[in-house]
Amino acid sequence: MIKVFIIAAVSADGFIAKDSEHSPMYWTSKADKKRFVQLTKRAGVVVMGASTYKTIGKPLAERINIVYSKNQNFDGVEMTQDSPIDLVQKLEARGIKEVAICGGAHIYTMFMKSGLVDTIYLTIEPVVFGKGMNIFNEELHYSLKLVSSQISESTNSLLLEYKVDYSGTPKLKD
């Protein structure tokens, strides 16, 4: 069974960015960046929306980059409009064992609602935006079980790993 995980950094007040053009490359810690590279290279596949891809500006090396977009094409990446379930089935047929969902809010929400996400890697950064974009853009209700937590001594970032517990969690209708 293919493993699907979400990886995200949030401000201390819970935002993944100030707006759709605000790149985490400029406000996340070295600890978060190191974790992101380690986990996404292990997975070998990163999935993101077009806005998130534009904040990065180029394909992530040593990973298959898949971008959700209806009307844009980017060099060096695979484009898709597949449902999460269809995309994951196609990746599994290609022998892929693990997939990293890298944002933004619409893509995180779409994959959570699909029931495919088994782990969430979340970094809480010691910054405050006051307003911004939430990690999810729709109402969701899922239980999480804390697997591990670590404080980066040099950056005061909190690195969390959660398992998604679907047992008894009502799924919201599309």
DRENVEX-125179 format. One record per residue (C-alpha): residue number from 1; z, x, y; residue in three letters. Coordinates in steps of 0.1 Angstrom, whole numbers, plus 5000, padded with zeros to 4 digits. Each point is the difference from the previous one (the first is absolute). Layout:
<pts>
[NUM, [Z, X, Y], ala] ...
</pts>
This chain:
<pts>
[1, [5000, 5000, 5000], met] [2, [4990, 5013, 5034], ile] [3, [5029, 5008, 5024], lys] [4, [4995, 4986, 5036], val] [5, [5024, 5011, 5027], phe] [6, [5003, 4995, 5038], ile] [7, [5008, 5030, 5021], ile] [8, [5010, 4995, 5037], ala] [9, [5021, 5014, 5028], ala] [10, [5018, 4977, 5024], val] [11, [5019, 5005, 5032], ser] [12, [5038, 4994, 5000], ala] [13, [4992, 4966, 5015], asp] [14, [4976, 4992, 4971], gly] [15, [4965, 5005, 5013], phe] [16, [4971, 5019, 4983], ile] [17, [4983, 5007, 5034], ala] [18, [5001, 4990, 5036], lys] [19, [4964, 4985, 4996], asp] [20, [4970, 5003, 4978], ser] [21, [4989, 5033, 5016], glu] [22, [5034, 5017, 4997], his] [23, [4998, 5026, 4973], ser] [24, [5030, 5010, 4979], pro] [25, [4987, 5035, 5001], met] [26, [5016, 5003, 5035], tyr] [27, [5034, 4985, 4994], trp] [28, [5010, 5005, 4964], thr] [29, [5021, 5030, 4988], ser] [30, [4989, 5030, 4980], lys] [31, [5021, 4986, 4971], ala] [32, [4980, 4968, 5001], asp] [33, [4966, 5018, 5002], lys] [34, [5010, 5022, 4971], lys] [35, [5010, 4970, 4979], arg] [36, [4968, 4982, 5009], phe] [37, [4978, 5029, 4990], val] [38, [5020, 5005, 4967], gln] [39, [5000, 4964, 4989], leu] [40, [4964, 4992, 5010], thr] [41, [4986, 5031, 4984], lys] [42, [5019, 4992, 4968], arg] [43, [4984, 4965, 5001], ala] [44, [4966, 5013, 5008], gly] [45, [4989, 4968, 5017], val] [46, [5009, 4987, 5035], val] [47, [4992, 4965, 5012], val] [48, [5001, 4990, 5036], met] [49, [4985, 4977, 5026], gly] [50, [4974, 5011, 5025], ala] [51, [5024, 5002, 5029], ser] [52, [5024, 5023, 4980], thr] [53, [4970, 5021, 4990], tyr] [54, [4989, 5003, 5036], lys] [55, [5035, 5013, 5010], thr] [56, [4996, 5028, 4974], ile] [57, [4964, 5006, 5010], gly] [58, [4987, 5017, 4967], lys] [59, [5003, 4996, 4963], pro] [60, [5032, 5014, 4985], leu] [61, [4992, 5031, 4979], ala] [62, [5004, 5001, 4963], glu] [63, [5003, 4962, 4998], arg] [64, [4976, 4971, 4995], ile] [65, [5001, 4981, 5033], asn] [66, [4993, 4963, 4998], ile] [67, [4998, 4980, 5033], val] [68, [5000, 4963, 5004], tyr] [69, [4974, 4990, 5026], ser] [70, [4976, 4972, 5005], lys] [71, [4976, 5015, 5025], asn] [72, [5006, 5037, 5003], gln] [73, [4990, 5030, 4979], asn] [74, [5017, 5033, 5000], phe] [75, [4986, 5033, 4985], asp] [76, [5018, 5014, 4970], gly] [77, [5019, 4968, 4990], val] [78, [4994, 4971, 4977], glu] [79, [4998, 4967, 5018], met] [80, [5013, 4967, 4984], thr] [81, [5006, 4964, 5007], gln] [82, [5014, 4993, 4965], asp] [83, [5032, 4981, 4994], ser] [84, [5029, 5023, 4991], pro] [85, [4998, 4988, 4964], ile] [86, [4963, 5007, 4997], asp] [87, [5003, 5034, 5017], leu] [88, [5028, 5011, 4977], val] [89, [4981, 4988, 4969], gln] [90, [4970, 5020, 5011], lys] [91, [5021, 5031, 5006], leu] [92, [5017, 4996, 4967], glu] [93, [4966, 4998, 4983], ala] [94, [4992, 5034, 5016], arg] [95, [5031, 5015, 4984], gly] [96, [5022, 5000, 5031], ile] [97, [5037, 4999, 4992], lys] [98, [5016, 4997, 5035], glu] [99, [4990, 4986, 5034], val] [100, [5016, 5005, 5034], ala] [101, [4998, 4972, 5025], ile] [102, [5001, 5016, 5034], cys] [103, [4998, 4972, 5025], gly] [104, [4998, 4983, 5023], gly] [105, [5019, 4967, 5001], ala] [106, [4972, 4978, 4988], his] [107, [4993, 5023, 4970], ile] [108, [5037, 5004, 4992], tyr] [109, [5004, 4962, 5001], thr] [110, [4969, 4993, 4979], met] [111, [5012, 5024, 4972], phe] [112, [5036, 4987, 5001], met] [113, [4988, 4964, 4996], lys] [114, [4978, 5010, 4971], ser] [115, [5031, 5010, 4979], gly] [116, [4985, 5034, 4992], leu] [117, [5024, 5022, 5020], val] [118, [5028, 5015, 4979], asp] [119, [5014, 5026, 5024], thr] [120, [5005, 5003, 5037], ile] [121, [5005, 5034, 5015], tyr] [122, [5015, 4995, 5035], leu] [123, [5009, 5026, 5026], thr] [124, [5022, 4989, 5028], ile] [125, [4995, 5022, 5030], glu] [126, [5025, 5005, 5028], pro] [127, [4979, 4986, 5027], val] [128, [5000, 4966, 5018], val] [129, [4968, 4983, 5012], phe] [130, [5016, 4967, 5013], gly] [131, [4969, 4981, 4990], lys] [132, [4971, 5006, 4976], gly] [133, [4984, 4992, 4967], met] [134, [5021, 4989, 4970], asn] [135, [4993, 5014, 4966], ile] [136, [4990, 4965, 4988], phe] [137, [4982, 4974, 5021], asn] [138, [5009, 4969, 4981], glu] [139, [5032, 4985, 4987], glu] [140, [5009, 5014, 4966], leu] [141, [5031, 4998, 4978], his] [142, [5004, 5027, 4973], tyr] [143, [5031, 5017, 4987], ser] [144, [5001, 5038, 5000], leu] [145, [5022, 5023, 4980], lys] [146, [5010, 5033, 5015], leu] [147, [4990, 5029, 4977], val] [148, [5008, 5030, 5023], ser] [149, [5009, 5009, 5035], ser] [150, [4999, 5034, 5017], gln] [151, [5007, 5011, 5035], ile] [152, [4978, 5028, 5014], ser] [153, [5026, 5023, 5015], glu] [154, [4975, 5016, 5024], ser] [155, [4985, 4968, 5014], thr] [156, [5027, 4973, 4993], asn] [157, [4973, 4979, 4982], ser] [158, [5011, 4977, 4972], leu] [159, [4977, 5001, 4970], leu] [160, [5004, 4969, 4978], leu] [161, [4984, 4990, 4967], glu] [162, [5002, 4964, 4989], tyr] [163, [4988, 4982, 4969], lys] [164, [4986, 4965, 5006], val] [165, [5019, 4975, 4979], asp] [166, [4977, 4970, 4994], tyr] [167, [5025, 4983, 4976], ser] [168, [5011, 4967, 5016], gly] [169, [4982, 5007, 5032], thr] [170, [4979, 4970, 5011], pro] [171, [4965, 5010, 5011], lys] [172, [4988, 4984, 5032], leu] [173, [4967, 4982, 4998], lys] [174, [4969, 5015, 5015], asp] 
</pts>
